[in-house]
Amino acid sequence: MVLPVLDGAAHLAEAIGSILAQTFDDLELIVADDGSDDASREIAAGFAARDARVRPIALVRDPAALSGARADNAAVGEARGDFVARMDQDDVAHPDRLAAQIALMEAEGLDVCGAQAMCCGDRDDPIWFPERHDAVLCELVFRPAMVHASQTTRAELRRAAPLDPAIVAEDYEWQTRMAGRLKFGNASQTLVRYRIHAAQGSQVRRAQMLRDWSRFRFRYFFERFPEAGLEDFRAVNLVATRGAIGSADALERAGAWLARLAAPDDPRLKARMARRWADACERATVDIGPRSRLAVRYREAIGAC
């Protein structure tokens, strides 16, 4: 288990405690401090003094670091197990997280495994992710396929493909980069509590994160669909970014792609794509008219949600 930390004292003890309470207890926890100015190092050292499974490492702070990728990569380099599981400093793992994920990876031959998540903190609602690889590939067009703090990967594969420390959205970049090379899946159980708060990196650097998402969505979309045109991507990207579609042609194009991406036999993925279609129609600035094909599709999408 790797846990990158930067000024995470507020929630770090709870995060570490949730790992040490795992039912799968044959683990090591590498806490990689990225140059904290608060009590994070002391908290990690206190756990290490009481539990030999905790191994803190300390890095000199790099003001240019945009995410936990640098500390994550350093921790992965120290890992000795067959699997590398990511944990974040402000999240909480269910006691069965590792046991459930490793069992699923072995049973399904997965290289990367996430899980369902529940928000906590400023928001309290579930975050759904598709379970099967083919559905994960479709959902990746729009967003990360798993909460980073739920990601468990076969160690040799993770070492061969480090995170990019030069970007904010390192999880989405890695997932879209590796999706065509590895087998992904998500456990059906809710195994992580994902904390939402104003000080978390994804909120502080949200504008840059969203720009990164669009950039890596572009790369992934054309790697996956090389026959597509730029107008296809623009339509899909407007759906993903919740932008306003301004022409009937673009709205038709978006609907056709959503139908294509809903193709895997996954009812919840189909419902998610239908919801995206309904939202796109709601935000569209073009008058679709009550009897048009678009209006029919809109009503069908609402009915499917």
N, C-alpha and C positions, 0 to 999 in steps of 0.2 A: 504494500500500500504506500503511495506517495502523497504527501500533503505539502504543497508549496504555501508559504506564509509570508505576508508582508503586513505588518501592523494589524495583526488579527487577534489581539488579546481579548477583545470583547466576547468572542464566541469560541475561541480556540479550544478551551478545556472541554467544552461540550462536544466539539467535533472529534477530538482525540479520544474522549471517553466512549463515544459511540463505536469507534473502531476497536478499542480494546475489549468491548463487550460483545464482539462478534461470536456467534456460535461456531464458526470456522476459525479456530484460534491458532492454527499453525501459520502464523503471519509475522511479518515485520512491518513496522510503521516508520518510514523515513520522513521526518519533518524537516523540510528544506527552507530555512529562513532566508529571505531575500534581502536582508539588511534592515530589519525592523528597528524602529525607534521606540517602540512601546515594550511591554513586558512579555512579548511573544516568546523570545528565546528562553526566558526564565521559566515560563509555563511548560515549554517542551522539555527543558532540562529537568524540571520537577517530576514529570511523568517518567522520563528515562531513568531517573534515580530509583523509582519504585517498580518499574517494569522493563525488563531487559529487551522486550520486543520493540521498544521505542528507540530509534537512532536519530538524534538531531544532527543536522549539518548546517553550517553557517556560511553564507555568501556575503561578500562586500556589496553594499547597495549600488545599483546602477541606475542613476536618475533617468536614463533613456529607456528603461524597461517599461513596456506597455501592458504587460500581463504577467501571469505566473508561469509562463512557458520556460523561461530560463531556469527557474528553481525546479520546475517539474523535470526538465531534461537532466539536471544535475542529480536529482533523486533517482530517476530511472537508471542512471549510470551506476548507482550504488546498489540497486536492487538485486537480490539473490534468488528470488523465487521464479516459478514457471509462469506466473501471471503478475501483471502490474495493474493495480486498481487505483484510480484517481479519487482523491478526497479533497474537498475545499474547506478552507479555514472557518467558514461560517455556516456550513451545512451539517446535517445529522444523518448518519446511516442507520437503517433498521438493523436489528441484531442478526437477521438472516440474510443480509445483503450478499456477502461473499459466498456463503454456502449455496444460495439459490442461483447466483450467477455462474459459479464454476460448474455446478451440476448441469445447468442449461448449456453451457459452452461445450462440455464433454458430450452431452446427449445429442446436440444438434451440429457439432463440428464448427462452432462459431469461433471466429478470430477476435471479435469485439462484441461486448455485451453491455447494454445499458439496462434501464428499468423505468417503470413508471415513477413519477415523483409527485410530491405534494408541496405546494408553496406554504411558507410560514413567514412570520414577520409582518411586513406591511400588507401582505395579501394572503388569503387562505383559500386556495382552490387547487384542484388536481391539474397536473400537466400530463397529457396523454402522448405516447409515442407508439408507432406501429411495431409489431413484434417480429414479423418475418422480414428476411433480407430484401425481397423484391419490393415490399411496401416501404421499407426504409429508404431504398433508392429513390422512390417517388417523392416521399416527404422531404428528402434532402434538397429538392429543388427550391423549397420555401424556407427552411430553417434547419438548425442542427437536429440530428436524428436522435439525440439523447442529451440529457443534462450532463455536463462534463464531470460533475461529482458522482455520477453513477457509472462512469465508463471503466470497464475492466477489459484488458487486452492481453493476449499472449505476449510474454515478456520479450522474446526474441524479435517479434514483429514490431513491438513498440520501440525497442532500442534501434532497430534499423530505420525507423521513420520518426525522428524527433519532431517536436513542435517547433513552429516558427516563432522565435522570440521578438520579431520585428513588427508584429501586428497585434491588434487588440483581440480580434475574434479568432484566437488560435485554435479553438475547438472546432469551429465550423470549417476553417481552412483545412485542418487535418482530416476531418471526416469526409469532406468532399474530395480531397486529394486521394484518400485511401479506399473510398467506397467501391471503386472498380477493381480493386486488387484483393480485398479481404471480404470475408463473410461477416455481415453485421446482424445483430438481433437485439431485441429488448425483452427482458423478463416481463411477465404479465402482472407481477406483484408491484406494489408501491414500496420501494426499498430505500428511498432517499427523501428527506425533508430539505427542500431548497429554500434558503432564506432570502427574502426580498427586503432590501433596506437601502436607504439613500447613499450609504457609504460604500456599497459593493462596487467592484470595478466595472461591471456591465452597466451600472447606472451612471457612475461618474464619467465614463467614456462612451456613453450610449451613442452619440452622434457618429463617432469614429467606428464603433462596432457595426452600426447599420451600414455605413459605407463599405466596410470590409465584407459584410454579408452580400451586398450587391456585386462586389468585385468577384468574390469566389463563386457566387451563384452563376455569374456569367461564364466563368471557366468551366464549372461543372455541367451547366446546361449544354454547352456546345461539345464537351467531351462525350456526354451521354447521348446527345441528339445532333450529330454532325450534319445531318441533312436539314436542320432547322435554319430559318433566316433570322435576320436581326429584328424584324417586326414581331416574330414569334417571341423572341426573348423579351422585347419591350412590353408586350402584353402580359407575359407571365410575371415579369418583374413588377409591373404595376399591381398585380394581384398580391404578390408577396409583400410589397411595401405599403399596401393599402392606399395606393394612389388612385386618383380619379381617371377613369378611362373615358376618352373624349370622342370616340367614333364608334359607329356600329360595327365596322370591320374589325377594329381592335377588340371589341367586346366579344364578337363571334370567335375571334382567334383565341382569346383567353378561355372561352367556354370549351372550345375543342381541345385545348391542352389540358384543362382540368378533367375533362372526360377521359382523355388518354391516360393521365396520371392516376386516375381512379380505377384503372383496369384490373390490378391484382384483386383476387377474391378476398377482400378484407372489408367487411361492412363498415367498420369505424373509419377506415381510410376514405371510403366512398362518401360517408357522411361529412367528413372533414372537407373534402373537395367540393361537395355540394354547398356547404356553408360558405366556402370561399367564393363560389360562383354567386350565391345570393348577395353576399357583401359587395362583390364587384358591381353587381347590377344596382345596388342601393347607392353606391358612390359615383356611378357613371354620370357624366354630364350630358350624355346623348339621350334624347327622348326615344325610348324603346317602343312606346305605343302599347295599348292593352291587348292587341290581337297579333302582335308580331311573334316570330319564332323566339326572339329573345325573351319576351314576356312569358311564353309557354315554358321555356327553359327555367326562367326565374321561379315560376310557380312550382315546377317539378323539384327544383333545388330546395325550396322552402319545405316542401312536403317530405323530402328525404332527410332533412336535418333533425 
